[in-house]
Every structure is written in C-alpha cells, then in structure tokens.
C-alpha cells in the first residue's frame, strides 16, 4: 500500500488513546484488503434496503464489531446515511437504521 494512503488511513486512530493491539489489527485489516471486502458486502446488503447493524450482520456474516466499524467509516465517507431509528427485534433496543446513498 502506498505510504501516503497508509498515513491517511492510520490517521483515523488517535494512537495516544488506542491500544497497540487495536492499531495493529486495524493495519492488518487495511493491508489485507479485508476492509474493502467488508465495505463491498455491506453496500451490497444495503442495496435497496434499510437495515440496522444487527441486520447487516445477519445479511453479511460479518462480526458485529467489524460491521460497526465499517458502517461508521462508510457514514464518514458519505456512502451511507442514517434514515431513522427502530427497535431491534433481537435485542429489543432502539438502534439506528442505515441506507446506501445512491
């Protein structure tokens, strides 16, 4: 990966407040291409749909911790938007619902 791109990606972490193992894991996810694959799966699942994070987990098979991270990154990039809140049928808690920007 190009050094400038790596620096831009890794700036997402405030390394002063992040565990070394978390930073290392994030680097591995970026360097391996897994992050881009997860973006693709999430966007494919959201195509024409509105889902919360738990529904994205069920649709993609990606772990909730990774879904939460990728959804946050996609939101910051302007590729998905918050469309509202609803009660999750599994947890019975209110959660945010996302939609792909088309």
C-alpha positions in Angstrom: 0.0 0.0 0.0 1.2 3.5 -0.9 2.8 5.2 2.2 0.6 8.4 1.8 -2.5 6.2 1.7 -1.4 4.3 4.8 -0.8 7.6 6.7 -4.3 8.8 5.7 -5.9 5.6 6.8 -4.0 5.3 10.1 -4.8 8.9 11.0 -8.3 7.6 11.8 -6.8 6.4 15.0 -5.7 8.7 17.8 -2.9 6.4 18.7 -2.4 8.1 22.0 -5.8 6.8 23.1 -5.8 3.4 21.3 -4.3 0.1 22.4 -1.3 -1.0 20.4 -3.1 -4.3 19.5 -6.1 -2.3 18.1 -3.8 -0.3 15.9 -2.0 -3.4 14.7 -5.3 -5.2 14.0 -6.6 -2.2 12.0 -3.4 -2.1 9.9 -3.8 -5.8 9.2 -7.4 -5.3 8.1 -6.4 -2.5 5.8 -3.3 -4.2 4.4 -5.0 -7.5 3.7 -7.8 -6.0 1.7 -10.4 -7.3 4.2 -11.7 -3.8 4.9 -12.6 -3.2 1.2 -14.2 -6.6 1.0 -16.3 -5.8 4.1 -17.3 -2.4 2.6 -18.4 -4.2 -0.6 -20.5 -6.8 1.3 -22.2 -4.2 3.5 -23.0 -2.0 0.5 -24.4 -5.0 -1.4 -26.6 -5.9 1.5 -27.9 -2.3 1.8 -28.7 -2.0 -1.9 -32.4 -1.1 -2.0 -32.7 -1.9 1.8 -32.7 -0.1 5.1 -31.0 -2.0 7.9 -29.6 -1.7 11.4 -26.2 -3.1 12.3 -27.6 -6.4 13.6 -29.5 -6.9 10.3 -26.3 -6.2 8.4 -24.5 -8.9 10.5 -27.2 -11.4 9.6 -27.1 -10.4 5.9 -23.3 -10.5 5.5 -21.9 -12.8 8.1 -19.5 -10.1 9.3 -18.9 -9.8 13.0 -20.8 -7.0 14.8 -17.6 -5.3 15.9 -16.4 -5.1 12.2 -19.9 -4.1 11.0 -20.0 -1.2 13.5 -16.5 0.0 12.4 -17.2 -0.3 8.7 -20.7 1.4 9.0 -19.1 4.3 10.8 -16.4 4.6 8.2 -18.9 4.4 5.3 -21.0 7.1 7.1 -18.0 9.4 7.4 -17.3 8.8 3.7 -20.9 9.8 2.8 -21.7 6.4 1.3 -24.4 5.5 3.7 -26.8 7.7 5.7 -28.9 7.5 8.8 -32.6 7.2 7.9 -34.1 6.8 11.4 -34.3 4.5 14.4 -36.3 1.4 15.2 -36.5 -1.2 17.9 -34.2 -4.2 17.1 -36.2 -7.5 17.2 -33.3 -9.4 18.8 -32.2 -7.0 21.5 -35.4 -5.0 21.9 -33.3 -1.9 22.0 -33.6 1.2 19.8 -31.0 1.3 17.1 -30.0 3.3 14.1 -31.1 2.4 10.6 -28.9 2.9 7.6 -29.4 3.3 3.8 -27.0 3.3 1.0 -26.6 6.7 -0.8 -27.4 6.1 -4.4 
